[in-house]
Amino acid sequence: MFSQRIEGLRPSPIRSILAVIDRPGMVSFAGGLPATDALPRWSGDVEPEVLQYGPTEGEPRLRAAVAEHLRTLGVDAPADRVLILSGSQQGIDLAAKLVVDPGTPVAVESPTYLAALQVFRFYGARFVDLPASAPLTYLVPTFGNPTGACMSDTDRDEIAARVRADDTVLFEDDPYRDLVYEPGDRTPIVARMHGGSWIYQGSFSKTFAPGLRLGFLAASEDLFARLVMIKQATDLHTSRLSQHIVLDAISGPDWPDRLDRLADFYRDRRDTFDAALHRHLGDLATWETPKGGLFFWLTLDRRVDTRPLLDQAIARNVAFMPGEEFFPDGTGVGTMRLNFSHATGDDVDRGLSTLAELIREQR
């Protein structure tokens, strides 16, 4: 199951020591820790210890909060199998290091998340289409990037059964699940597996603050310890200050209300963007209004390559993502991903009008 690079990987004794460094009465001559008294005081409610080295797995209280959230989703992930990440992008990198050697088949959707393709390709993966059997299956089933699609109950059940039968590692990437604008089932696939090998990943970037670079993963027992060792070899641990800020936010009594307000806010932006799309590109492309997430996925009526359009669009102060880049085999000509969450008002109209002009010129 595991890549060749894992064979020589061993736990770091220093990291094991740091995991217990705060134990009362502990005297340590082991790690290269600066004196706590010499650390700066960040603000009135942040103790200097937060700026000290910390455990690889993450702050215990944040791991416990994530575990409790996952329990409500039906995911078998106690706190001791939760790993706090330096952004969810790191989780993809850790999984690739764990499983992928040059030539290893990785099953993905087509299209799928561009950065995941970049990471897996960097380690030499050979992409295969679902539902092919492969050592690793990577999915974004809930309001996926780039399409915004949400996988059906039936498809989730079938994938759970297949990866268990094939002894495949399922990597479920789920950063958009809380940005939900219409009813629908979002029960994670890993909650349906009842065993097997899996990684489930989430992020605080979409619901709180991307600049903090904070995500999390949980994993089945056969994978978790190795993922921790790989993180030890990667960045020791995630920013304790970022963890402190996020823990303070998600532990507050208004966090559920924040998620509700955020969904309402983005639903309004989605609807405004959808109306503008109909005004400017209604005769040029087709799309489905996403039920969650941050993206519209457009298919042009005439399949012109959208990659050459990007430079022309940027020259006119408009940016978009060519859809062709999200396909592992380079297909998907005549598609584009448009983010609806950032631009507002007149900028949406101006940008979509410019894109429509460029498409007509290309045709």
Secondary structure by P-SEA (a helix, b strand, c coil): ccccccccccccaaaaaaaacccccccccccccccccccccccccccccccccccccccaaaaaaaaaaaaaaccccccccccccccaaaaaaaaaaacccccbbbbbcccccaaaaaaaaaabbbbbcccccccbbbbcccccccccccccaaaaaaaaaaaaaabbbbbbbccccccccccccccccccccccccbbbbbbccccccccccccccccccccaaaaaaaaaaccccccaaaaaaaaaaaaccaaaaaaaaaaaaaaaaaaaaaaaaaaccccccccccccccbbbbbbbccccccccaaaaaaaacbbbbcccccccccccccccccccccccaaaaaaaaaaaaaaaaaac
